Amino acid sequence: MSRNIIVAGGGILGCMTAMSLIQHGHQVTLVERGQIGGHAQGEASWAAAGILFPLLPWAYVEPVNRLAVASMRAYGELCQRLLEDTGIDPEYQQDGMLLLPDYKREQALAWASQYGFAEHAEAPAHSFAADRQNAMWLPEVAHVRPPVLLAALRQWLQQQGATILDNTELLPLATNEDTDHLTRWPTRAGRELEADAFVLTAGAWSGLLLGDQQPLPIKPMRGQMLLYAQPQQQKLTHIVFREGFYMVPRRDGLILAGSCLEDVGFDHAVTDDMGSQLAAKAAALLPELADAPVLAHWSGFRPGSPDNVPTIAAHPQYKNLYINSGHFRYGLTMAPASAELLAALVQGSASESDLTAYAYRAAE
């Protein structure tokens, strides 16, 4: 049965959730406090590096890997469809990832074998010869350019008849213990948005929007990024990761370098100290970058959650309010599978075993 559904939050996860709901026959209104595809302060979808792989996945619990691996294997076809349908190329690139020491090699090899990402001994030519012997090369790892992916998703949704409400800020839900059904959600401008069902995909802001309605354990975790031009002599041709730091080559000849985890609330400022730390790590991997100018320095808020496990569940009181949030560092990586699971939940076709790991757990 077709329903009118409001999706609150227009990042990549929200857009993919809207896409899945439309594919299941629903009418969707996508609500965004800024502008979908725009550069709003702090939004993780714009700020992300675009890596479609859970960095050090053997350090995460199985529910994270389940969504991540399924999504990683869906991205190539998804991006090709978006390109064909919209003419916008999300810049999907399967360049591979080189993992440099120090890391838990035995755990890494066991994970790679379990999930079908067995290590390949022959890494590409690169400038990390000192670490080559103990490096791990994963050629299946891909990345996209998140702002362009957002633009493609927005265009696709509009072509399918979705209503998009940019610059529309929702208010936190007020307590109403007399009903188990949400009929409208008020906006800061005084408008009340009505729908048959609601889906919350507002990332780091999700907990705030639930107000005192059994809030989720989601909080903003700031990450900072740097942007460089490719060096002339030592060009980076694939993702490289070492001890929490990564670099990603973009198709336009630029390199993304990051990131960090900072528990500073909704403070979106970038800092000279962290910029210097990231620049030092970049130069340690590609020495030519030591004297290269930083072209841009920005930050974004990840929706921090315990163990990186998202909430994909119905609200405990409002049975027609669904949550798809709290993906922490891997909202992009887990988005396609998370969106499909949320749509199945709305349809009533998701199995209990699929949903248990992502159940609603209110903040303490």
Secondary structure by P-SEA (a helix, b strand, c coil): cccccccccccaaaaaaaaaaaaabbbbbbbbcccccccccccccccccccccccccccccaaaaaaaaaaaaaaaaaaaaaaaaccccccccccbbbbccccaaaaaaaaaaaaccccccccccccccccccccccccccccccaaaaaaaaaaaaaaaccccccccccccccccccccccccccccccbbbbccbbbbcccccccccccccccccbbbbbbbbbbbcccccccccbbbbccccccccccccbbbbbbbbbcccccccccaaaaaaaaaaaaaaccccccccccccccccccccccccccccccccccccccccccccccccccaaaaaaaaaaaaccccccccccccccccc
